[in-house]
C-alpha cells in the first residue's frame, strides 16, 4: 500500500487533531497545551521523544530497521495574535489568538507522517527526525531548536530536511509548488527614534520639529532603494508604524518609526542595512535633529537546495500527478524561520494550496487574516508527502 493510500485511513484522526489544535491556539515559544496534544498524538509509536528547554518543542526520532543516515521533517505549531472572524464549529476558543497561518494543519500532517513511517519502520534505511516547532511567527523557534540539538537528535547530523506550508488563498486546494534557490526573503527590522525639541505649533521656528525630519527619512528610504539597488536584486523596505505627538497644536519632542527589510542575498542584505542607517543619520544631520537608529537581524533567506527541490518536485508529481504540482515562478517576500534549518543542511520548503473548494483562491482571505480558512482535505496528502520524502530520500542515500 502506498503512503497516499495509507494516509486516507488516517484522515479522520488528522482532522480531529487539527480541529482540536485550532480551538486552543497558543502563541510564541511556550505552547504547553499544544505540546501535550502532540505528545498524545504520538503516544504508542516507537519514537525517542525529547521536549525543549527554552521552548515547548517536541523532537521525535524514529529509528529505521536498516542502517542509514537521518533526515528531518518539520512542522511549526504556534498561532498568531489575531481574533478569529469565522463561522466554524471548531473556531478558536481564545479571543486574540488564532491559527490564521495554518500551523495547525502542519502539526497534524507531521503527526500523520510519524504514524505512516512508524508503520514501515523496518523498511527505512536510516532514521527520521520529526521537528515539532513553536515560535515560527517571529520568535526564532527553529534557531532555538537547532541550539538544543534538533539537527543532531538522531546521533548524527541529518543529511536533508523538508518543511511544508499551506496557503488559504493564491492556489487551489491540493496544489503543491516549490522552486530551487531562494524561495522566501530574509527579513530584518529597523527602528528609528528622531529626537528634536518640542514647542508650540504656532511657532515652529522656536522648536526643533522632528516630524518633517522623520518624514524626509521615510521618503529617502524609497529613493535609496530605487536608485542604489539593481531592479533584478529585489529589495523591499516598508515603514509599518509611525508614532509622534499628543495634540494638534503641540510640536513633539520626538518621533518613533519602524519597519521591515526584505532581501534575497547576504551581500544585498548587509548593504541595505548599512545604507539605511547612513541615510537616517544623514537626513537627521541635515535637519539638525538627533537620530537613534538600529537594525534587528531577523530570519535568513529561505533557500532550497536545487537537488532537494528537484527531488521534492519529482516525488510530488509522481505521487499526485502533473496537474497538482508546479514550479513557483519567483520568490516571495514573506519570511520563514525554516531558513535557519536550510542554512545548516540541504533541503526544501514546499507550499501546499489549502483554499477551501467553495472559495476563489484569487479573492479568498490570505494567511494571517482573521477570516482565513483552510481545507481539511489536504491533510492526508500532506502527511503522505512528508512520509514519502523521508522514506525515499533515505532509500536513495542508502543505494549510493
SEPAKE-150084 format. One record per residue (C-alpha): residue number from 1; x, y, z; residue in one letter. Coordinates in Angstrom, 1 decimal. Layout:
<pts>
(NUM,(X,Y,Z),'a');
...
</pts>
This chain:
<pts>
(1,(0.0,0.0,0.0),'x');
(2,(1.4,3.4,-1.0),'x');
(3,(1.7,6.3,1.5),'x');
(4,(-1.1,8.1,-0.4),'x');
(5,(-3.4,5.1,0.1),'x');
(6,(-2.4,4.5,3.8),'x');
(7,(-2.8,8.2,4.6),'x');
(8,(-6.5,8.0,3.7),'x');
(9,(-7.1,5.8,6.7),'x');
(10,(-5.6,8.5,9.0),'x');
(11,(-7.7,11.3,7.5),'x');
(12,(-10.4,11.5,10.2),'x');
(13,(-7.9,11.3,13.0),'x');
(14,(-5.9,14.1,11.4),'x');
(15,(-9.0,16.3,11.0),'x');
(16,(-9.8,15.8,14.7),'x');
(17,(-6.3,16.7,15.8),'x');
(18,(-6.3,19.7,13.5),'x');
(19,(-9.6,21.0,14.8),'x');
(20,(-8.6,20.4,18.4),'x');
(21,(-5.4,22.4,17.8),'x');
(22,(-7.4,25.1,16.1),'x');
(23,(-9.7,25.6,19.1),'x');
(24,(-6.8,26.1,21.6),'x');
(25,(-4.2,28.2,19.8),'x');
(26,(-1.1,29.4,21.6),'x');
(27,(1.4,32.0,20.5),'x');
(28,(5.2,32.3,20.9),'x');
(29,(7.7,29.9,22.2),'x');
(30,(5.7,28.4,25.1),'x');
(31,(2.8,26.2,23.9),'x');
(32,(2.1,23.8,26.8),'x');
(33,(-1.4,22.7,25.6),'x');
(34,(-0.2,22.3,22.0),'x');
(35,(2.8,20.3,23.2),'x');
(36,(0.6,17.9,25.2),'x');
(37,(-1.7,17.4,22.3),'x');
(38,(1.2,16.5,20.0),'x');
(39,(2.6,14.1,22.6),'x');
(40,(-0.8,12.5,22.9),'x');
(41,(-1.0,12.1,19.1),'x');
(42,(2.4,10.4,19.1),'x');
(43,(1.7,8.1,22.0),'x');
(44,(2.3,4.5,21.4),'x');
(45,(4.6,5.0,18.4),'x');
(46,(8.2,3.6,18.6),'x');
(47,(9.7,7.1,18.9),'x');
(48,(12.5,8.5,21.0),'x');
(49,(10.9,11.8,22.2),'x');
(50,(12.5,14.8,23.9),'x');
(51,(11.0,18.1,24.7),'x');
(52,(12.6,21.5,24.6),'x');
(53,(14.1,23.6,27.5),'x');
(54,(13.9,27.1,26.1),'x');
(55,(10.6,26.4,24.3),'x');
(56,(7.8,23.9,24.2),'x');
(57,(9.2,21.9,21.3),'x');
(58,(8.8,18.2,20.6),'x');
(59,(11.6,16.3,18.9),'x');
(60,(10.9,12.7,18.0),'x');
(61,(13.3,10.2,16.4),'x');
(62,(12.1,7.1,14.5),'x');
(63,(14.9,4.5,14.2),'x');
(64,(14.7,2.7,10.8),'x');
(65,(15.1,-1.0,10.6),'x');
(66,(18.1,-0.8,8.4),'x');
(67,(21.3,1.3,8.8),'x');
(68,(21.5,4.7,7.1),'x');
(69,(21.6,8.4,7.6),'x');
(70,(18.9,10.6,9.1),'x');
(71,(16.5,13.1,7.5),'x');
(72,(14.3,15.7,9.2),'x');
(73,(10.7,16.7,8.8),'x');
(74,(9.4,19.9,10.3),'x');
(75,(6.1,21.2,11.3),'x');
(76,(5.5,24.5,13.2),'x');
(77,(2.9,24.7,15.9),'x');
(78,(2.4,28.3,17.0),'x');
(79,(-0.6,30.6,16.3),'x');
(80,(-1.0,34.3,15.7),'x');
(81,(-2.3,37.2,17.9),'x');
(82,(-5.4,37.5,15.8),'x');
(83,(-9.1,37.3,16.8),'x');
(84,(-10.8,34.9,14.5),'x');
(85,(-13.8,36.0,12.4),'x');
(86,(-15.2,32.8,11.0),'x');
(87,(-18.3,30.8,11.5),'x');
(88,(-16.8,27.3,12.1),'x');
(89,(-17.8,24.6,14.6),'x');
(90,(-14.1,24.5,15.7),'x');
(91,(-13.4,28.2,15.9),'x');
(92,(-10.7,29.5,18.3),'x');
(93,(-11.9,29.4,21.9),'x');
(94,(-9.3,32.1,22.8),'x');
(95,(-10.1,35.7,21.8),'x');
(96,(-7.0,37.4,20.4),'x');
(97,(-5.3,34.1,19.3),'x');
(98,(-5.9,32.2,16.0),'x');
(99,(-4.3,29.6,13.8),'x');
(100,(-4.5,32.1,10.9),'x');
(101,(-1.4,30.8,9.2),'x');
(102,(-2.3,27.1,9.0),'x');
(103,(0.3,25.8,11.5),'x');
(104,(-2.4,23.5,13.0),'x');
(105,(-2.5,21.8,9.6),'x');
(106,(1.3,21.5,9.6),'x');
(107,(1.3,19.9,13.0),'x');
(108,(-1.4,17.4,12.2),'x');
(109,(0.3,16.4,8.9),'x');
(110,(3.6,15.9,10.6),'x');
(111,(1.9,13.7,13.3),'x');
(112,(0.3,11.8,10.4),'x');
(113,(3.7,11.3,8.8),'x');
(114,(5.0,9.9,12.0),'x');
(115,(2.3,7.3,12.1),'x');
(116,(2.8,6.4,8.4),'x');
(117,(6.6,6.0,8.8),'x');
(118,(6.3,4.1,12.1),'x');
(119,(4.2,1.5,10.3),'x');
(120,(7.1,0.9,7.9),'x');
(121,(9.9,1.3,10.4),'x');
(122,(11.6,-1.9,9.4),'x');
(123,(11.8,-0.8,5.8),'x');
(124,(13.5,2.5,6.5),'x');
(125,(17.2,2.7,5.6),'x');
(126,(18.0,5.2,8.3),'x');
(127,(16.3,7.5,10.9),'x');
(128,(13.7,10.2,10.7),'x');
(129,(13.7,13.3,13.0),'x');
(130,(10.3,14.9,13.5),'x');
(131,(10.7,18.6,14.4),'x');
(132,(7.5,20.0,16.1),'x');
(133,(8.5,23.6,16.5),'x');
(134,(7.0,26.6,18.4),'x');
(135,(7.8,30.2,17.7),'x');
(136,(7.9,30.4,14.0),'x');
(137,(5.9,33.7,13.9),'x');
(138,(8.9,36.0,14.6),'x');
(139,(10.2,34.2,17.7),'x');
(140,(13.1,32.3,16.1),'x');
(141,(11.9,28.9,17.3),'x');
(142,(13.9,27.0,14.7),'x');
(143,(17.1,28.7,15.8),'x');
(144,(16.4,27.7,19.5),'x');
(145,(15.7,24.1,18.4),'x');
(146,(18.9,24.0,16.5),'x');
(147,(20.8,25.3,19.5),'x');
(148,(19.2,22.5,21.6),'x');
(149,(20.4,19.9,19.1),'x');
(150,(17.4,19.0,16.8),'x');
(151,(19.6,18.6,13.7),'x');
(152,(21.7,16.0,15.6),'x');
(153,(18.9,14.3,17.5),'x');
(154,(19.5,11.0,15.7),'x');
(155,(23.1,10.9,16.8),'x');
(156,(24.5,12.4,13.6),'x');
(157,(23.7,15.5,11.5),'x');
(158,(20.7,15.0,9.3),'x');
(159,(21.5,14.9,5.6),'x');
(160,(18.4,16.6,4.4),'x');
(161,(15.4,18.5,5.8),'x');
(162,(11.9,19.2,4.5),'x');
(163,(9.1,21.6,5.5),'x');
(164,(5.7,22.4,4.2),'x');
(165,(3.4,25.4,4.4),'x');
(166,(-0.3,25.6,3.5),'x');
(167,(-1.9,28.7,1.9),'x');
(168,(-5.5,29.8,2.4),'x');
(169,(-5.5,31.6,-0.9),'x');
(170,(-3.5,32.0,-4.1),'x');
(171,(-3.5,28.3,-5.1),'x');
(172,(-6.4,25.8,-5.5),'x');
(173,(-6.6,23.2,-2.8),'x');
(174,(-4.2,20.3,-3.2),'x');
(175,(-1.8,22.1,-5.5),'x');
(176,(1.9,21.7,-4.4),'x');
(177,(4.7,24.1,-5.5),'x');
(178,(8.3,24.9,-4.8),'x');
(179,(11.4,26.1,-6.5),'x');
(180,(15.2,25.8,-6.3),'x');
(181,(17.3,28.5,-4.8),'x');
(182,(15.7,31.5,-2.9),'x');
(183,(12.1,30.8,-2.2),'x');
(184,(11.3,33.4,0.6),'x');
(185,(13.0,36.6,1.7),'x');
(186,(15.4,37.3,4.5),'x');
(187,(13.6,39.7,7.0),'x');
(188,(15.2,42.3,9.2),'x');
(189,(13.5,45.1,11.3),'x');
(190,(14.7,48.7,11.5),'x');
(191,(13.8,51.1,14.4),'x');
(192,(14.3,54.9,14.3),'x');
(193,(13.9,57.5,17.0),'x');
(194,(14.2,61.1,15.8),'x');
(195,(14.8,63.5,18.7),'x');
(196,(14.1,67.2,18.4),'x');
(197,(12.7,69.8,20.7),'x');
(198,(9.1,70.4,21.4),'x');
(199,(7.2,73.6,21.3),'x');
(200,(4.0,75.4,20.3),'x');
(201,(2.6,74.6,16.9),'x');
(202,(2.2,78.3,16.1),'x');
(203,(5.9,78.9,16.5),'x');
(204,(7.8,76.1,14.8),'x');
(205,(10.9,78.3,14.5),'x');
(206,(11.2,78.3,18.3),'x');
(207,(11.2,74.5,18.4),'x');
(208,(13.1,71.8,16.6),'x');
(209,(10.4,69.8,14.8),'x');
(210,(11.3,66.1,14.5),'x');
(211,(8.3,65.3,12.3),'x');
(212,(9.5,66.8,9.0),'x');
(213,(12.8,65.2,9.5),'x');
(214,(11.3,61.8,10.1),'x');
(215,(9.0,62.2,7.0),'x');
(216,(12.1,63.1,4.9),'x');
(217,(13.7,59.9,6.1),'x');
(218,(10.7,57.8,5.1),'x');
(219,(10.8,59.4,1.6),'x');
(220,(14.6,59.0,1.4),'x');
(221,(14.3,55.2,2.1),'x');
(222,(12.4,54.6,-1.2),'x');
(223,(14.8,56.9,-3.2),'x');
(224,(17.7,54.8,-1.8),'x');
(225,(16.1,51.5,-2.8),'x');
(226,(15.2,52.6,-6.3),'x');
(227,(18.5,54.4,-7.0),'x');
(228,(21.1,52.3,-5.3),'x');
(229,(19.9,48.7,-5.9),'x');
(230,(19.5,46.7,-9.1),'x');
(231,(15.9,46.1,-10.1),'x');
(232,(16.8,42.5,-10.6),'x');
(233,(18.1,42.2,-6.9),'x');
(234,(14.7,42.7,-5.2),'x');
(235,(14.6,44.9,-2.1),'x');
(236,(11.6,45.9,-0.1),'x');
(237,(11.7,48.4,2.7),'x');
(238,(8.4,49.3,4.3),'x');
(239,(7.7,51.7,7.2),'x');
(240,(4.9,49.9,9.1),'x');
(241,(4.3,52.2,12.1),'x');
(242,(4.9,55.9,12.8),'x');
(243,(4.2,57.5,16.2),'x');
(244,(4.5,61.0,17.4),'x');
(245,(2.7,63.8,19.2),'x');
(246,(-0.2,64.2,21.6),'x');
(247,(-2.2,67.2,20.3),'x');
(248,(-2.9,69.3,17.2),'x');
(249,(-1.0,72.4,18.4),'x');
(250,(2.0,70.8,20.2),'x');
(251,(5.2,70.1,18.3),'x');
(252,(6.5,66.9,19.9),'x');
(253,(10.0,66.2,21.2),'x');
(254,(10.4,63.1,19.2),'x');
(255,(9.2,60.6,16.6),'x');
(256,(9.5,56.9,16.5),'x');
(257,(9.0,54.7,13.4),'x');
(258,(10.0,51.2,12.4),'x');
(259,(9.5,48.8,9.6),'x');
(260,(10.7,45.7,7.7),'x');
(261,(13.5,45.0,5.3),'x');
(262,(13.2,42.1,2.8),'x');
(263,(16.1,40.9,0.7),'x');
(264,(17.3,37.7,-1.1),'x');
(265,(21.1,37.7,-0.8),'x');
(266,(23.6,38.1,2.0),'x');
(267,(25.5,40.9,0.3),'x');
(268,(22.4,43.0,-0.5),'x');
(269,(21.1,42.4,3.0),'x');
(270,(24.2,43.7,4.6),'x');
(271,(24.4,46.7,2.2),'x');
(272,(20.7,47.7,2.7),'x');
(273,(21.0,47.5,6.5),'x');
(274,(24.2,49.7,6.4),'x');
(275,(22.9,52.2,4.0),'x');
(276,(19.6,52.7,5.9),'x');
(277,(21.4,53.7,9.0),'x');
(278,(23.6,56.1,7.0),'x');
(279,(20.5,57.7,5.3),'x');
(280,(18.8,58.2,8.7),'x');
(281,(21.9,59.8,10.2),'x');
(282,(22.5,62.0,7.1),'x');
(283,(18.9,63.3,6.9),'x');
(284,(18.9,63.9,10.6),'x');
(285,(22.1,66.0,10.4),'x');
(286,(20.6,68.0,7.6),'x');
(287,(17.6,68.8,9.8),'x');
(288,(19.6,69.3,12.9),'x');
(289,(18.0,66.6,14.9),'x');
(290,(19.4,63.6,16.8),'x');
(291,(18.9,60.2,15.4),'x');
(292,(19.0,56.9,17.3),'x');
(293,(18.6,54.1,14.7),'x');
(294,(19.3,50.4,14.7),'x');
(295,(18.5,47.2,12.8),'x');
(296,(17.5,43.9,14.4),'x');
(297,(18.5,40.9,12.4),'x');
(298,(15.6,38.6,11.5),'x');
(299,(15.2,35.4,9.5),'x');
(300,(17.7,34.5,6.8),'x');
(301,(16.7,33.9,3.2),'x');
(302,(14.8,30.6,2.8),'x');
(303,(16.8,29.0,0.1),'x');
(304,(16.1,25.5,-1.2),'x');
(305,(19.0,23.3,-2.4),'x');
(306,(18.5,22.7,-6.1),'x');
(307,(18.9,19.0,-5.8),'x');
(308,(16.4,18.7,-2.9),'x');
(309,(13.7,20.9,-4.5),'x');
(310,(14.1,18.9,-7.7),'x');
(311,(13.7,15.7,-5.7),'x');
(312,(10.6,17.0,-4.0),'x');
(313,(9.1,18.2,-7.2),'x');
(314,(9.6,14.9,-8.9),'x');
(315,(8.2,13.0,-5.9),'x');
(316,(5.1,15.2,-5.6),'x');
(317,(4.4,14.8,-9.3),'x');
(318,(4.9,11.1,-9.2),'x');
(319,(2.5,10.8,-6.2),'x');
(320,(-0.2,13.2,-7.3),'x');
(321,(0.2,13.8,-11.0),'x');
(322,(1.5,16.7,-13.1),'x');
(323,(-1.7,18.7,-12.6),'x');
(324,(-1.1,19.0,-8.9),'x');
(325,(2.4,20.4,-9.0),'x');
(326,(4.1,23.5,-10.5),'x');
(327,(7.4,25.3,-10.1),'x');
(328,(7.0,28.5,-8.1),'x');
(329,(7.8,31.2,-10.7),'x');
(330,(9.5,33.7,-8.5),'x');
(331,(10.5,34.0,-4.8),'x');
(332,(8.1,35.7,-2.4),'x');
(333,(8.8,38.5,0.1),'x');
(334,(7.4,36.6,3.1),'x');
(335,(9.9,35.2,5.5),'x');
(336,(10.1,31.8,7.2),'x');
(337,(12.3,30.5,10.0),'x');
(338,(12.8,27.1,8.4),'x');
(339,(15.5,29.2,6.8),'x');
(340,(17.7,28.5,9.9),'x');
(341,(17.5,24.8,9.1),'x');
(342,(18.2,25.2,5.4),'x');
(343,(21.2,27.3,6.3),'x');
(344,(22.6,24.3,8.1),'x');
(345,(21.6,21.3,5.9),'x');
(346,(20.3,20.9,2.3),'x');
(347,(16.6,20.6,2.0),'x');
(348,(13.4,22.0,0.5),'x');
(349,(10.4,24.0,1.7),'x');
(350,(7.1,23.3,-0.2),'x');
(351,(3.9,25.2,-0.5),'x');
(352,(0.5,23.4,-0.5),'x');
(353,(-2.7,25.1,-1.6),'x');
(354,(-5.4,24.7,1.0),'x');
(355,(-8.0,27.2,-0.1),'x');
(356,(-11.5,25.7,0.7),'x');
(357,(-13.2,24.4,-2.5),'x');
(358,(-16.1,26.9,-2.1),'x');
(359,(-13.8,29.9,-2.2),'x');
(360,(-11.9,31.5,-5.1),'x');
(361,(-8.2,31.4,-4.5),'x');
(362,(-7.8,34.8,-6.2),'x');
(363,(-10.1,36.5,-3.6),'x');
(364,(-10.0,34.3,-0.6),'x');
(365,(-8.7,35.7,2.7),'x');
(366,(-4.9,35.1,2.8),'x');
(367,(-2.8,33.6,5.6),'x');
(368,(-2.8,35.9,8.7),'x');
(369,(-6.3,37.2,8.0),'x');
(370,(-8.9,36.8,10.8),'x');
(371,(-11.1,35.3,8.1),'x');
(372,(-8.5,32.8,6.7),'x');
(373,(-9.8,29.3,6.3),'x');
(374,(-8.1,26.1,5.3),'x');
(375,(-9.3,22.9,3.6),'x');
(376,(-9.0,19.8,5.8),'x');
(377,(-9.0,17.8,2.6),'x');
(378,(-5.2,18.4,2.2),'x');
(379,(-4.2,16.8,5.5),'x');
(380,(-3.8,13.2,4.3),'x');
(381,(-1.9,14.1,1.2),'x');
(382,(0.4,16.4,3.1),'x');
(383,(1.1,13.7,5.6),'x');
(384,(1.8,11.2,2.7),'x');
(385,(4.2,13.6,1.0),'x');
(386,(6.1,14.2,4.3),'x');
(387,(6.4,10.5,4.8),'x');
(388,(7.5,9.7,1.3),'x');
(389,(10.0,12.5,1.2),'x');
(390,(11.8,10.9,4.2),'x');
(391,(11.5,7.3,3.1),'x');
(392,(12.5,7.9,-0.5),'x');
(393,(15.4,10.2,0.5),'x');
(394,(16.8,7.5,2.9),'x');
(395,(16.4,4.8,0.3),'x');
(396,(18.2,6.9,-2.3),'x');
(397,(21.1,7.6,0.0),'x');
(398,(21.4,4.0,1.1),'x');
(399,(21.6,2.9,-2.5),'x');
(400,(24.5,5.2,-3.4),'x');
</pts>
